[in-house]
Amino acid sequence: MTPRFDHATAAVAAALLALAAAGCQGGGATAPPINTGTPAPVVLSSLNTMRTIGSTVDPGPGTGTGDQNPYGLAIAPVTAGKLTAGDLVICNFNDAPNVQGNGTTIVALHPTAGATPTRVAQSASLLGCDALTLDANDNIYTANFVANSAPVFSPSGALVSANANAAFSGPFGAIYSPTGGPFGTASVFESNATSGTVARMDLRGGAVAGVETIATGFAPNTGVPGALLGPSGLTYDPSGDTLYVVDGNANRLVAFSGASSIPANGIVVGASGFTGPSAANARVVTANAAIKAPISAALLFNGDVVVGNTGDNNLLEFTPAGALVATKNIDPNGATGAIFGIAASGTSLATQKIYVNDDNTNSVIVFSQ
């Protein structure tokens, strides 16, 4: 693991100290800060406590009872409807007999060990839900591979909008952005596993006002439900209005800066570069060999991105520059394909938590200090 800091030489440090002691006389300027060699915090290797929050299996009643195989995972920002601020919101991809893509439910867990799930929503519109994200008011935006749509649900579980659109083709990822731009006051980005595209849902007044496909050219593996790899694992950093996309089939992490302002068909993704009118906004963050069939990602408090491998159950922490700084395995003795949804909370090492859907156990686990 490569440290993320530069060591000042003794000569430079001594010169700076002398300058500071002299009060920078004659110029009236303040001496520049001295690089003490303190490393930037690495999150993943500092979170050494792992606990199980609780089961994600839908408790019912009626249709959808027993749905399992948790994919989508997000955190409720406020208290509204059936949700309390901090609740973990999860959608189930499979039904009770464990048929891939037949799940139709969203459940919630309080973020404390021993929590039990409560149903938030059940709908045929959620068939094959594999990702979800919440806006500032707890409205739930979903990505549903089998239903081939991205319906919106209220925090009480009511269907607000069916949100069908030609831009959706095997929806596979979703993330909310509060950043306004020329197309809306906020947005939800959504990725597609069968077309290899990324779409942006433009929000105005809390409703979807339009949808544009902003990126094309990701290479999906055209797999069946349960073995899909394509653009997924969306996460968003307001700093630079940056959208991160897990490019699962190519085993790499891609970033789009200024994502709220990218026009329709702004980026064409290639194996070795980008074209299109917004090509300058796109970059490959990393194609590190440690990335193995990733599906999910989340932003950490320090600006790093944690990526989840289905290929070996490893969580990987990458800096925005693409350096791999930490690795953690969530289930070394279980079958691969355990990591699907990831969500993170906290503003420091002391408060940082990383929540992970463990599909091997149908539960959410949490890493913390």
Secondary structure, 3 states (H helix, E strand, C coil): CCCCCCCCCHHHHHHHHHHHHCCCCCCCCCCCCCCCCCCCCCCHHHCCEEEEEEECCCCCCCCCCCCEEEEEEEECCCCECCECCCCEEEEEEECCCCCCCCCCEEEEECCCCCCCCEEEEECHHHCCEEEEEECCCCCEEEEECCCCECCEECCCCCEEECCCCCCCCCEEEEEEECCCECCECEEEEEEECCCCEEEEEEEECCEEEEEEEEEECCCCCCCCCCCCCCEEEEEEECCCCEEEEEECCCCEEEEECCHHHCCCCCEEECCCCEECCCHHHEEEEECCCCCCCEEEEEECCCCCEEEEECCCCEEEEECCCCCEEEEEECCCCCCCCCEEEEEEECCCCCCCEEEEEECCCCEEEEEEC
